[in-house]
Amino acid sequence: MSTVLLIIQLIISVILTGLILIQRSEGGALGIGGGGGGGLMSGRSATTSIARMTGIIGAVFVVNCLALSVVYQIETRDNLIIDDVTVSQPLTAPTDSSEGTVPLVDETPAVENTDSEADSTPDADTPEL
């Protein structure tokens, strides 16, 4: 059902776009390059009928949007993402270790001071320039 409504929505969109484009410009700021002379249809009765058709098709567009969202919600009611997630196993694996852990502080080797590091440090007796 949602596919049918989606195709209808596409057809309504194309018709509505066409109706908006054939309307004569009123001379506002958005009417770029048009408005002078007669357009595709001229006369007051043609303008009011196109405006009326545009309003009707616009209302049908909005109603179809609402119907499409309701139908899509009904079709996907049973397919919730939250329902698909089932935790059957714990996130961490239990360990069966009988040994205790050794702290890392005892395992780190001591760092010896080398002569090259001693030469690069300034002496306290020498004045700075």
C-alpha positions, 0 to 999 in steps of 0.5 A, spaced: 500 500 500 505 504 501 508 503 494 502 505 491 501 511 495 508 513 494 507 513 486 501 517 487 505 522 491 510 522 485 505 524 480 502 529 484 509 532 485 510 533 478 503 535 477 504 541 482 510 543 480 507 544 473 502 548 475 506 552 479 511 553 473 505 555 468 502 561 473 503 568 471 508 572 475 505 577 480 511 581 479 514 580 486 521 579 488 521 571 486 519 573 479 525 573 475 525 575 468 517 574 467 511 577 468 511 582 462 506 580 456 502 574 456 504 568 458 502 561 456 495 562 458 492 569 459 486 572 462 483 573 469 479 566 468 485 562 466 489 565 472 484 564 477 482 556 475 490 555 475 490 558 482 484 554 484 487 547 481 494 549 485 490 549 491 486 543 490 493 539 488 497 542 494 491 540 499 491 533 496 499 533 496 499 534 504 493 529 505 497 524 501 503 525 505 499 524 512 496 518 509 503 515 506 506 516 513 500 513 517 500 507 512 508 506 513 507 506 520 502 501 520 506 496 516 513 497 520 509 496 527 512 489 528 519 491 525 522 495 531 529 495 532 529 495 539 525 488 539 531 485 534 536 486 539 536 480 544 542 479 549 543 472 550 551 472 552 554 477 557 558 482 554 565 480 557 567 473 558 568 470 565 576 468 566 577 462 570 584 464 572 587 461 579 593 466 579 593 473 582 595 479 577 602 482 578 602 489 579 605 493 573 610 497 577 614 491 579 615 489 572 618 496 569 625 496 569 629 502 572 632 507 567 639 509 568 642 516 567 647 516 561 652 521 560 649 524 553 643 526 558 648 529 563 652 533 558 645 536 555 643 539 561 646 546 563 650 546 569 648 550 575 655 554 576 655 556 568 651 563 568 646 564 562 647 569 557 
